[in-house]
Amino acid sequence: MRAPGSAYRDVPDLGSDPQPDKMSGYVNLPDTEEGDNGGVHINSGIPNKAFCVTATLIGGFAWEAPGHIWYESLRAANETTDFQQFADLTYATAGRLYGGDEQSAVFEGWSEVGIRITGGRAGPPRRRDGTQVSMQPETSLLALTRQIKVLAEEVKGIAKDVASLRAR
């Protein structure tokens, strides 16, 4: 997902991985079995990479916030939704479900593959005071929640150690 088009190179009978990693490499194929049903598999590297970039920026497990955003967006999409529409949908879904940092990560993910989010915004989300939302994944609510869980487990361990010392 991180590097579409690099799964294999110069393999006998296959050649090289044909998946593009950006819209500039999008392959327009016929909607037939020989044409990969319009390039559905060949071009899947583009949204896959957008997801990978998004998930990396958000941090944590891909099935948490990034997976939730993509899943809810897929539920809202239909068989005629194109890449641009899906990018806009994931951006709106990220804003609705999580807010600024996650929405910024989605924006950056799609930007990385050459898709510009449309629908009213020309750039990453901004706060009400006009400042740009941070792209640092460690500032996201999800990352802070994870950090609190780790610290809570450490505190429990220290409490056990203290209790055992007191019992001596």
C-alpha positions in Angstrom: 0.0 0.0 0.0 2.9 2.3 0.7 4.6 1.9 -2.7 2.2 0.8 -5.4 3.9 -0.3 -8.6 6.9 -1.7 -6.7 5.6 -5.2 -5.7 7.7 -6.9 -8.4 10.0 -6.0 -11.3 10.9 -7.8 -14.5 9.2 -11.1 -13.5 9.0 -13.6 -16.4 5.4 -13.8 -17.8 4.3 -10.8 -15.6 6.8 -8.0 -16.3 6.7 -5.3 -13.7 3.9 -4.2 -11.3 1.7 -1.9 -13.3 -0.1 -0.1 -10.4 0.3 3.7 -10.5 0.8 5.5 -7.2 -0.5 8.9 -8.4 -3.4 10.1 -10.5 -0.9 11.2 -13.1 -0.3 7.5 -13.8 -4.0 6.6 -13.8 -4.7 3.9 -16.5 -8.0 4.3 -18.4 -9.0 0.8 -19.4 -12.2 -0.7 -20.9 -14.9 -2.0 -18.6 -14.2 -5.6 -19.6 -12.6 -8.6 -17.9 -9.5 -8.1 -20.1 -9.5 -4.4 -19.2 -9.5 -5.1 -15.5 -13.1 -3.9 -15.3 -12.1 -0.4 -16.1 -8.7 -0.7 -14.2 -10.3 -1.4 -10.8 -7.3 -3.4 -9.7 -4.6 -1.7 -11.6 -5.6 1.7 -10.3 -6.3 0.6 -6.7 -2.8 1.6 -5.7 -3.8 5.2 -5.8 -6.5 5.1 -3.0 -4.4 2.5 -1.2 -1.5 4.9 -1.0 -3.8 7.7 0.1 -5.0 5.5 2.9 -1.5 4.5 3.9 -0.3 8.1 4.1 -3.4 9.1 6.1 -3.0 6.2 8.5 0.7 7.0 9.0 0.0 10.6 9.8 -2.8 9.8 12.2 -0.7 7.1 13.9 -1.9 4.1 15.9 -3.7 1.2 14.4 -4.9 1.5 10.8 -8.2 -0.1 11.8 -9.0 2.7 14.3 -9.6 6.2 13.0 -8.3 5.8 9.4 -10.2 2.5 9.0 -13.3 4.0 10.5 -13.1 7.0 8.1 -12.7 4.8 5.1 -15.4 2.3 6.2 -18.0 5.0 6.8 -17.0 6.6 3.5 -17.4 3.3 1.6 -20.8 2.9 3.1 -21.8 6.3 1.8 -20.3 5.7 -1.7 -21.9 3.8 -4.5 -20.7 1.9 -7.6 -20.3 5.2 -9.6 -18.3 7.1 -7.0 -15.0 8.1 -8.6 -11.7 8.8 -6.9 -12.4 12.6 -6.6 -15.8 12.0 -5.0 -14.4 9.4 -2.7 -11.5 11.7 -1.6 -14.0 14.5 -0.9 -16.2 12.0 1.0 -13.3 10.7 3.2 -12.3 14.3 4.0 -15.9 15.2 5.0 -16.2 12.0 7.0 -13.0 12.6 8.8 -14.2 16.1 9.8 -17.6 14.8 11.0 -16.2 11.8 12.9 -12.9 13.2 14.4 -12.1 16.8 13.5 -9.0 18.7 12.5 -5.9 16.5 12.8 -7.6 13.5 11.2 -9.1 15.6 8.5 -5.7 17.1 7.8 -4.2 13.7 7.5 -6.9 12.7 4.9 -6.2 15.9 3.0 -2.5 15.1 3.0 -3.1 11.5 2.0 -5.0 12.5 -1.1 -2.6 15.3 -1.9 0.2 12.8 -2.0 -1.5 10.9 -4.8 -2.4 14.0 -6.8 -6.0 14.5 -5.8 -7.0 17.9 -4.5 -9.9 17.9 -2.0 -12.8 20.0 -3.4 -16.0 21.1 -1.8 -15.3 24.4 -0.3 -11.7 24.2 1.0 -8.6 25.0 -0.9 -6.3 23.6 1.8 -6.0 21.8 5.0 -8.6 22.6 7.7 -8.1 25.6 9.8 -9.3 26.4 13.3 -11.9 29.2 13.9 -9.1 31.7 14.6 -7.6 30.9 11.1 -4.6 29.0 12.2 -3.8 25.8 10.3 -4.5 22.5 12.2 -1.3 20.7 13.2 -0.2 17.8 11.1 1.7 16.2 14.0 0.2 12.8 14.6 1.2 12.9 18.2 -1.3 15.8 18.8 -4.3 13.8 17.7 -7.0 12.8 20.2 -6.4 9.2 19.2 -2.7 9.4 19.9 -3.3 11.1 23.2 -5.8 8.4 24.2 -3.2 5.7 23.4 -0.6 7.5 25.4 -2.9 7.8 28.4 -3.6 4.1 28.3 0.2 3.3 28.2 0.8 5.6 31.1 -2.1 4.1 33.1 -0.6 0.7 32.7 2.7 2.0 33.9 1.1 3.6 37.0 -0.7 0.2 37.7 2.7 -1.5 37.6 4.3 1.0 39.9 1.4 0.7 42.3 1.9 -3.1 42.4 5.6 -2.5 43.1 4.9 -0.1 45.9 2.3 -2.4 47.4 4.8 -5.3 47.4 7.4 -3.1 49.0 5.0 -2.0 51.8 4.1 -5.6 52.4 7.7 -6.5 53.3 
